[in-house]
């Protein structure tokens, strides 16, 4: 049975629910997070290992089918080629051209185009690594120009979940304090159709709901630790000082929305 979804994971449900197999590095602990298993490890494609004391909670990459159909829109392209084929055959019949030659040509074009999309999807998947630690979310992305993005958990304002069926989905991360990234830098690891305000996303991952829940929980813990560190650095309060207010530091809003 899946544990209740905590605050901080806003879910946009499509078809299906949990399922599928991920590339998890841990199992659920007693507090509902992912159990700490490894520290000082080296992520694929990342030159430096994790700092000592920082543990790897989860590591994964997109599903090939999700990249091909959800990111590169292979289904829409196949539909487009089907429409073009019907139109081309209709025009050929009206003009008295041999239909077999037109059909063979469109089969070749569609086959080559589909193969290119699948190779592109495989390259995106092979060069992508997502990881979660108690301090950050790491995205190793990029085919020709690899980039490693570190998103501190205490700077994540919200975690959104979009599921597509079979447990596969996107985990969308909204940074706090106005920090933003370029759309071209992030693509395709960005929330789709959101060009004006690009949001980094873990695209097409298995067990997306479980991963999103873990990110929200670890982010809440890191915010608490960050606030405690901020309070510890403050000088002792003098007698007669004003009443203490809310603690300083990043306080992201982990609220569930429909």
C-alpha positions as CSV (number, residue, x, y, z in Angstrom):
1,X,0.0,0.0,0.0
2,X,1.3,3.4,-0.9
3,X,1.7,5.8,2.0
4,X,-0.5,8.9,2.0
5,X,0.9,11.7,-0.2
6,X,2.3,14.5,2.0
7,X,1.9,18.2,1.5
8,X,4.1,19.7,-1.1
9,X,3.3,17.4,-4.0
10,X,0.6,18.9,-6.1
11,X,-0.7,16.3,-8.5
12,X,-2.1,16.8,-12.0
13,X,-3.6,13.4,-12.6
14,X,-4.0,12.0,-16.1
15,X,-4.5,8.4,-16.9
16,X,-3.4,5.6,-14.6
17,X,-1.7,5.6,-11.3
18,X,1.2,3.9,-9.6
19,X,3.3,1.2,-11.1
20,X,6.4,0.6,-13.2
21,X,9.9,0.1,-12.1
22,X,12.4,2.8,-11.2
23,X,16.1,3.1,-10.6
24,X,15.7,3.6,-6.9
25,X,18.7,3.4,-4.6
26,X,16.7,3.1,-1.4
27,X,13.5,1.9,0.2
28,X,11.0,3.8,2.4
29,X,12.1,4.5,5.9
30,X,9.9,4.8,9.0
31,X,9.3,8.5,8.3
32,X,8.1,7.9,4.8
33,X,11.2,9.1,3.0
34,X,13.8,7.1,1.1
35,X,16.3,5.2,3.3
36,X,19.9,6.5,3.3
37,X,22.1,4.0,1.6
38,X,25.2,5.5,0.0
39,X,27.6,8.4,0.5
40,X,30.6,9.6,-1.4
41,X,29.3,8.1,-4.6
42,X,30.0,9.4,-8.1
43,X,26.9,10.0,-10.3
44,X,27.2,9.0,-14.0
45,X,28.5,11.9,-16.0
46,X,29.4,14.0,-12.9
47,X,33.2,14.5,-12.4
48,X,33.1,15.1,-8.6
49,X,31.7,12.6,-6.1
50,X,29.1,13.6,-3.6
51,X,30.7,15.3,-0.5
52,X,31.3,13.0,2.5
53,X,28.3,13.0,4.7
54,X,25.9,13.7,1.8
55,X,24.0,10.6,0.9
56,X,22.4,9.5,-2.3
57,X,18.7,8.8,-1.7
58,X,17.5,8.2,-5.3
59,X,18.9,8.1,-8.7
60,X,17.1,7.6,-12.0
61,X,16.6,8.7,-15.6
62,X,13.7,9.1,-18.0
63,X,11.8,6.2,-19.6
64,X,12.6,5.8,-23.3
65,X,9.0,5.7,-24.3
66,X,8.1,8.8,-22.2
67,X,10.9,10.8,-23.9
68,X,9.8,9.6,-27.4
69,X,6.1,10.1,-27.0
70,X,5.8,12.8,-24.3
71,X,8.9,15.0,-25.0
72,X,9.5,14.6,-28.7
73,X,5.8,14.0,-29.6
74,X,6.4,10.9,-31.7
75,X,2.7,10.0,-31.7
76,X,1.8,13.4,-33.2
77,X,4.4,13.0,-35.9
78,X,3.1,9.6,-36.8
79,X,-0.4,11.0,-37.1
80,X,1.0,13.8,-39.3
81,X,2.7,11.4,-41.6
82,X,-0.5,9.3,-41.8
83,X,-2.5,12.4,-42.8
84,X,0.1,13.4,-45.4
85,X,0.1,9.8,-46.8
86,X,-3.7,9.8,-47.2
87,X,-3.6,13.2,-48.9
88,X,-0.8,12.2,-51.2
89,X,-2.6,9.0,-52.2
90,X,-5.8,10.8,-52.8
91,X,-4.0,13.3,-55.1
92,X,-2.3,10.5,-56.9
93,X,-5.5,8.7,-57.5
94,X,-7.1,11.9,-58.9
95,X,-4.1,12.4,-61.3
96,X,-3.8,8.8,-62.2
97,X,-0.4,8.2,-60.7
98,X,0.7,4.8,-59.5
99,X,-0.3,4.7,-55.8
100,X,2.2,2.0,-54.9
101,X,5.2,4.3,-55.6
102,X,3.7,7.2,-53.5
103,X,2.9,4.7,-50.6
104,X,6.4,3.3,-50.7
105,X,7.9,6.8,-50.6
106,X,5.9,7.8,-47.6
107,X,6.7,4.6,-45.8
108,X,10.4,5.3,-46.2
109,X,10.0,8.9,-45.0
110,X,8.0,7.9,-42.0
111,X,10.3,5.1,-41.1
112,X,13.4,7.2,-41.3
113,X,11.7,10.0,-39.3
114,X,10.6,7.6,-36.6
115,X,14.1,6.1,-36.4
116,X,15.6,9.5,-36.0
117,X,13.2,10.4,-33.2
118,X,13.9,7.1,-31.4
119,X,17.7,7.7,-31.6
120,X,17.2,11.2,-30.3
121,X,15.1,9.9,-27.4
122,X,17.7,7.3,-26.6
123,X,20.5,9.9,-26.6
124,X,18.5,12.1,-24.2
125,X,17.8,9.2,-21.9
126,X,21.5,7.9,-22.0
127,X,22.9,11.4,-21.2
128,X,20.5,12.2,-18.3
129,X,20.9,11.5,-14.7
130,X,18.5,12.7,-11.9
131,X,19.5,12.3,-8.3
132,X,18.2,13.3,-4.9
133,X,20.2,13.8,-1.7
134,X,19.2,15.3,1.6
135,X,20.5,18.7,0.4
136,X,19.8,19.0,-3.3
137,X,18.3,17.7,-6.5
138,X,21.0,17.1,-9.2
139,X,20.2,17.1,-12.9
140,X,23.0,16.0,-15.2
141,X,21.6,16.9,-18.7
142,X,22.8,17.7,-22.2
143,X,24.0,15.7,-25.2
144,X,26.5,17.8,-27.0
145,X,27.1,20.3,-24.1
146,X,26.7,18.4,-20.7
147,X,25.5,20.5,-17.8
148,X,25.2,19.7,-14.1
149,X,22.5,21.6,-12.3
150,X,22.3,21.6,-8.5
151,X,19.0,22.7,-7.0
152,X,19.3,23.2,-3.2
153,X,16.3,21.7,-1.5
154,X,15.8,24.8,0.7
155,X,15.3,26.9,-2.4
156,X,12.5,24.8,-3.8
157,X,9.1,26.4,-3.2
158,X,6.8,23.6,-4.5
159,X,6.9,20.2,-6.1
160,X,4.3,19.4,-8.7
161,X,3.4,16.0,-10.1
162,X,2.1,15.1,-13.6
163,X,1.4,11.4,-14.2
164,X,0.7,9.7,-17.5
165,X,-0.1,6.1,-16.5
166,X,1.9,3.1,-15.4
167,X,3.5,5.2,-12.7
168,X,5.5,7.3,-15.2
169,X,5.3,11.0,-14.9
170,X,7.0,14.4,-14.5
171,X,8.2,15.9,-11.2
172,X,8.2,19.7,-11.6
173,X,10.3,21.8,-9.3
174,X,9.5,25.5,-8.7
175,X,12.5,27.5,-7.3
176,X,11.9,30.1,-4.6
177,X,13.1,33.7,-4.3
178,X,12.7,34.4,-8.0
179,X,15.6,32.2,-9.1
180,X,15.0,31.1,-12.8
181,X,16.8,29.2,-15.5
182,X,16.9,29.6,-19.3
183,X,14.5,27.5,-21.3
184,X,17.2,26.5,-23.8
185,X,19.5,25.4,-21.0
186,X,16.9,23.2,-19.4
187,X,15.1,21.7,-22.5
188,X,13.8,19.1,-22.5
189,X,14.1,18.9,-18.7
190,X,11.5,21.6,-18.3
191,X,7.8,21.9,-17.7
192,X,6.3,21.8,-21.2
193,X,4.5,24.8,-22.8
194,X,5.8,27.1,-20.1
195,X,8.3,29.3,-22.1
196,X,8.0,32.5,-20.1
197,X,8.7,30.9,-16.8
198,X,10.8,27.8,-17.3
199,X,10.7,25.3,-14.4
200,X,13.2,22.4,-14.1
201,X,11.5,19.0,-14.3
202,X,12.4,15.4,-13.9
203,X,10.8,14.2,-17.1
204,X,9.2,10.8,-17.7
205,X,10.6,9.0,-14.7
206,X,9.2,5.7,-13.3
207,X,7.5,5.8,-9.9
208,X,7.0,9.6,-10.3
209,X,4.6,9.9,-7.4
210,X,7.0,8.2,-5.0
211,X,9.9,10.3,-6.2
212,X,7.9,13.6,-5.9
213,X,6.8,12.7,-2.4
214,X,10.4,12.0,-1.4
215,X,11.6,15.3,-2.9
216,X,8.8,17.2,-1.0
217,X,9.7,15.5,2.3
218,X,13.4,16.1,2.0
219,X,12.8,19.7,1.0
220,X,10.7,20.3,4.1
221,X,13.4,18.7,6.3
222,X,16.2,20.8,4.6
223,X,14.1,24.0,5.1
224,X,13.9,23.2,8.8
225,X,17.6,22.5,9.1
226,X,18.4,25.8,7.2
227,X,16.2,27.8,9.6
228,X,17.9,26.1,12.5
229,X,21.4,27.0,11.1
230,X,20.2,30.6,10.6
231,X,19.0,30.9,14.2
232,X,22.2,29.3,15.5
233,X,24.3,32.1,13.8
234,X,22.3,34.9,15.4
235,X,23.8,36.7,18.4
236,X,22.1,36.0,21.8
237,X,19.1,38.2,22.3
238,X,19.5,41.0,24.8
239,X,17.1,41.5,27.7
240,X,14.2,43.7,26.7
241,X,14.5,42.9,23.0
242,X,11.4,42.8,21.0
243,X,9.4,39.6,20.9
244,X,10.7,37.1,18.5
245,X,9.0,36.7,15.2
246,X,9.0,33.9,12.7
247,X,12.5,32.4,12.0
248,X,14.4,33.8,9.1
249,X,15.4,31.8,6.1
250,X,13.7,30.2,3.2
251,X,10.2,29.1,4.0
252,X,8.7,27.5,0.9
253,X,5.0,26.9,0.8
254,X,4.3,23.2,0.6
255,X,0.6,23.3,-0.2
256,X,-1.5,20.8,-2.0
257,X,-3.7,22.1,-4.8
258,X,-6.2,20.4,-7.0
